[in-house]
Amino acid sequence: MAGLLIFLHLLGAIVWMGGMAFVLFSLRPAAFAELDVPQRPRLLLASLQRFFSLVWLSIVLLLASGLGMMLPVGFAHAPLAWHAMFGIGLVMMALFAHIFFAPFMRARRAAARQEWAVVAASLQQMHTLVKANFTLGWIAIAIVSLWR
Ligand code: HEM
């Protein structure tokens, strides 16, 4: 059971963190280098829409498996590193929910009306928040792996 929980936890973490790495370091710079408006924002929004469904699934996996490891030990007895991961994880999930329901939804509505300046501003906001989440994710992973 412990092995299965770690496996599901890693599945969620790798899909979410790997997807953010791909968007930040590959998809976004390539889209800016190769495409103009409106193809660039259209490609970015269409690919993010697909990726975000995977992120919701990863969040369910991370929360369920993370709490599945933490609850049997008990919050009072869980190591500090686990509390840190739980706290950072909750912040990442709240940030993602904000990205999804605020700038992403705004960008989609603006794209439907072809208001490309609004789409660009929303995509820029999402970029800043995704960078923050990517950094937080690596801090959480560094804490549980280095602080043993
Ligand atoms: C918010 C809910 C979360 C909870 C309750 C949670 C809890 C835990 C716990 C209890 C462990 C086991 C640590 C150990 O065995 O020493 C763990 C490991 C881990 N967590 Fe989380 N976590 C959460 C979110 C996340 C997030 C958002 C990420 C990725 C960004 C993540 C990535 C990892 C990784 C990579 C490990 C190491 C697994 C291993 O030992 O091989 N966790 N987490």
Boltz pocket constraint, residues with backbone or C-beta under 6 A from the ligand:
constraints:
  - pocket:
      binder: B
      contacts: [[A, 6], [A, 9], [A, 10], [A, 13], [A, 17], [A, 62], [A, 63], [A, 65], [A, 66], [A, 67], [A, 69], [A, 70], [A, 82], [A, 85], [A, 86], [A, 87], [A, 88], [A, 89], [A, 90], [A, 92], [A, 137], [A, 138], [A, 140], [A, 141], [A, 144]]
      max_distance: 6.0
